[in-house]
């Protein structure tokens, strides 16, 4: 597993239906941001989120975990999937080069 998908992102999403991804709902949907952060840190996972709280937190703490902050706005599910699918290879590659990422 490499990526922990935050609760603010869709659960039923084909892009992250593989062994590389785990959704917060699969672990504990009642976890606070601090609990999600700690789980990701302990398991060397990259948090994928639309929540600015995680990208703000990483300004004050050293990775791990790494954070991919998706700043895409509100889109229909099909449009969200199309945007993310087109960008995911670049997003995944860049997470190896930098300690944290914000993508628009």
C-alpha positions as CSV (number, residue, x, y, z in Angstrom):
1,X,0.0,0.0,0.0
2,X,1.3,3.5,-0.9
3,X,-1.6,5.9,-0.7
4,X,-4.2,6.6,1.9
5,X,-7.3,8.2,0.4
6,X,-9.0,10.8,2.7
7,X,-12.7,10.6,3.6
8,X,-13.5,13.7,1.6
9,X,-12.7,11.8,-1.7
10,X,-15.0,9.3,-3.3
11,X,-14.9,5.7,-2.0
12,X,-16.2,4.1,-5.2
13,X,-13.6,5.3,-7.6
14,X,-11.9,3.0,-10.1
15,X,-8.6,4.8,-10.1
16,X,-7.8,3.7,-6.5
17,X,-9.2,0.2,-6.5
18,X,-5.9,-1.6,-6.3
19,X,-3.6,-2.8,-3.6
20,X,-1.7,0.5,-3.7
21,X,-4.6,2.4,-2.2
22,X,-6.5,2.3,1.0
23,X,-9.5,4.5,1.8
24,X,-10.0,5.9,5.3
25,X,-13.5,4.2,5.2
26,X,-11.7,0.9,5.0
27,X,-9.8,1.7,8.3
28,X,-12.0,3.8,10.5
29,X,-14.4,6.4,9.1
30,X,-14.6,8.2,12.4
31,X,-10.8,9.0,12.6
32,X,-9.8,12.6,13.1
33,X,-7.3,14.2,10.9
34,X,-4.6,13.6,13.6
35,X,-5.4,9.9,13.6
36,X,-5.3,9.7,9.8
37,X,-2.0,11.6,9.9
38,X,-0.5,9.3,12.5
39,X,-1.6,6.1,10.7
40,X,-0.1,7.4,7.4
41,X,3.1,8.3,9.1
42,X,3.5,5.0,10.9
43,X,2.8,3.1,7.7
44,X,4.8,5.4,5.3
45,X,1.7,6.2,3.3
46,X,1.0,9.3,1.2
47,X,-2.3,11.0,2.1
48,X,-4.4,12.0,-0.9
49,X,-6.9,14.6,0.1
50,X,-8.9,17.7,-0.9
51,X,-8.5,19.0,2.7
52,X,-6.2,21.9,3.2
53,X,-5.7,20.9,6.8
54,X,-3.2,18.2,5.8
55,X,-1.2,20.5,3.5
56,X,-1.2,23.1,6.2
57,X,0.0,20.6,8.8
58,X,2.9,19.5,6.7
59,X,4.3,23.1,6.8
60,X,5.0,22.5,10.4
61,X,6.1,18.8,10.4
62,X,8.6,16.9,8.5
63,X,7.4,14.0,6.3
64,X,6.4,11.3,6.5
65,X,3.6,11.3,5.7
66,X,3.7,13.0,2.4
67,X,0.5,14.8,1.2
68,X,-1.0,15.1,-2.2
69,X,-3.5,18.0,-1.9
70,X,-6.0,17.9,-4.8
71,X,-7.1,21.4,-5.5
72,X,-9.5,20.7,-8.2
73,X,-12.7,22.3,-7.0
74,X,-16.2,20.9,-7.2
75,X,-16.6,18.8,-10.3
76,X,-19.1,16.2,-11.5
77,X,-17.7,12.7,-10.7
78,X,-17.0,12.0,-14.4
79,X,-15.1,15.2,-14.8
80,X,-13.2,14.6,-11.5
81,X,-12.2,11.2,-12.7
82,X,-11.1,12.5,-16.1
83,X,-8.9,15.2,-14.6
84,X,-7.4,12.9,-12.0
85,X,-6.8,10.0,-14.5
86,X,-4.9,12.3,-16.9
87,X,-2.7,13.7,-14.1
88,X,-2.2,10.6,-11.9
89,X,0.9,9.3,-13.6
90,X,2.6,12.7,-13.2
91,X,1.3,13.0,-9.6
92,X,2.6,9.6,-8.6
93,X,6.0,10.2,-10.3
94,X,6.5,13.6,-8.6
95,X,5.8,12.2,-5.1
96,X,9.1,10.4,-5.3
97,X,11.0,13.6,-6.0
98,X,9.5,16.0,-3.5
99,X,8.5,15.8,0.1
100,X,5.0,17.1,-0.4
101,X,2.8,18.2,-3.2
102,X,-0.1,20.4,-4.1
103,X,-1.7,20.0,-7.5
104,X,-4.3,22.1,-9.2
